[in-house]
Amino acid sequence: MHDTESDTFIYQTWPEKYSVMLKEIGIDSESKELGTDAVENDDYYSRYFAQTPRMVTNKGSLEIKNSNIDVIQIIQKG
């Protein structure tokens, strides 16, 4: 490691990382525990179209405060 880098790393989940990024641009949000929101229990994509992926991983969700958007779900396709 270089001398300017910290030796301590703080583990953050994807929702926590996105919450910090949103805070930097003035959007107040709160990360939720993985699998606790109702939006995470449904199918992500329709299986009727050829271009939709079969493997999708749920990375978590964020609750946005003071906005018309209630929840943002973070998914990974591949």
N, C-alpha and C positions, 0 to 999 in steps of 0.2 A: 504494500500500500504506500501511497504517497503521504508525505507529512501533513498535507492539507485535508486529507480524508479522515473522517471520524472512524474509530474502531468499533463503535456501537451502531448496530443496525436495528431499526424499529420495524417489526413485522406489521404489515398492513394488508388487509383484504382489499379486493378490487373496489367494493363499495366505499371503503374508507379512503382509498386513493382518489376516487372520483369526487367524494365529498370535499376533500381538501382542495382539489382543483376548482370546484364550483365556488367554494368560499373565496378563492382568490379573485373571482370575477363578480363577487357580490351576491351570490345566490346561496341562501341558507338551506342546507339539507342535512339529513341524518341518515346514516347507514343502518340497515336492518340486518338481523341475523339471517344466515343462509337458510332458506326453506320456510321462513315464518310468514311470508305474505301470500295471500290467495292468488295473486297473479303468477306466482312461480309454480303452481300446480297444474296448469293447462298445457296443451301442446303449443310449441313455439311456431311451427310452420305447418301449412297444409300439405298433406301427402298426395294431393291430386295433381300437382304440377311437377314437371321433371327437374326443374332447376333448384328445388328446395332441398337442403341438406338433410341427411338422415341422422347424423350425430350432432347433437346440440348440448352444450354443457351450461348449466345455470351457474353464474358467478355471484349472484346476489341481487339485492335491490336497494334503492335509495328512496327516502321520503322527502319530497320537495315541499318546503314551507312557503306560505304567502304566494302561491302561484295557482294557475288553473291546472297544472300538471300535478297529479297526486303521487304517482310512483313511477320510477324509472327502473326497469329490469336490465341487468347486464348479463348478456349471454355470449357464448363463444361457439361458433359453428365450425365444423371441420370434418 
